[in-house]
Amino acid sequence: MDFKDIILRLRSGEALNYRDGYLLSVRGDNVALLSNAGKEKLKYWEDKGYVVTGAKVSYVLAWRPKDAVNDLAVCLANIVLTKKEE
């Protein structure tokens, strides 16, 4: 199964796992990589004492980059943060 098929099988509300800047399906497939801006924003919250405790699929969409012939499948997700207990 190729990457596009993996993304297209995701459903809104489906749980994802977070590891080192990547979002993974419950089957362990890579489905998204945080952008540099997303990584910076996450670091900001981690510095304030929050940790990633989960993620969920918000939307799956088709996107065609400029000058590309084929569409890409893209997973947009929400990351869940929880304040660390001190």
C-alpha positions in Angstrom: 0.0 0.0 0.0 1.5 3.4 -0.9 1.5 6.5 1.2 -1.5 8.1 -0.6 -3.7 5.0 0.1 -2.7 5.0 3.8 -3.7 8.7 4.1 -7.0 8.1 2.2 -8.0 5.3 4.6 -7.9 7.7 7.6 -11.2 9.0 9.0 -12.0 12.2 10.8 -11.7 11.7 14.6 -9.4 8.7 14.3 -6.7 8.6 16.9 -3.0 9.1 16.0 0.2 8.6 17.9 3.0 11.2 18.1 6.7 10.5 17.9 9.6 12.8 17.3 7.7 15.3 15.0 5.7 12.6 13.2 2.1 11.5 13.5 1.5 7.8 13.1 -1.7 5.8 12.5 -2.6 3.2 15.1 -1.1 0.6 12.7 2.3 2.5 12.9 2.2 4.1 9.5 3.7 7.6 9.1 0.8 9.9 8.1 2.2 13.4 8.7 5.3 15.3 9.7 5.0 18.6 11.6 6.1 21.6 9.7 9.0 23.7 11.0 6.5 26.3 12.3 4.5 23.5 13.9 7.7 22.2 15.6 8.5 25.7 16.9 4.9 26.1 18.3 5.1 22.7 20.0 8.5 23.5 21.5 7.0 26.8 22.9 4.3 24.7 24.7 6.7 22.1 25.8 8.9 24.8 27.4 5.8 25.9 29.3 5.4 22.4 30.8 3.0 20.7 28.3 3.5 17.2 26.7 1.9 15.6 23.7 -0.6 13.0 24.9 -2.3 12.2 21.6 -3.6 13.4 18.3 -6.6 13.0 16.1 -7.3 13.3 12.4 -9.3 16.5 11.6 -9.4 16.3 7.8 -8.1 14.4 4.9 -7.8 16.4 1.8 -6.4 16.3 -1.7 -3.8 18.9 -2.6 -2.1 19.6 -5.9 1.2 21.5 -5.6 1.9 24.1 -8.2 3.2 22.6 -11.4 2.4 19.1 -10.3 0.4 16.6 -12.3 -1.1 14.5 -9.5 -2.9 15.3 -6.3 -1.4 14.4 -3.0 -3.4 13.1 0.0 -2.8 15.3 3.1 -3.8 14.6 6.7 -4.6 17.6 8.9 -4.6 16.7 12.6 -5.1 18.2 16.0 -2.4 17.5 18.6 -3.6 17.1 22.2 -1.4 18.6 24.9 -1.6 18.0 28.7 0.1 20.0 31.4 2.8 18.0 33.2 2.3 17.4 36.9 5.1 18.8 39.0 
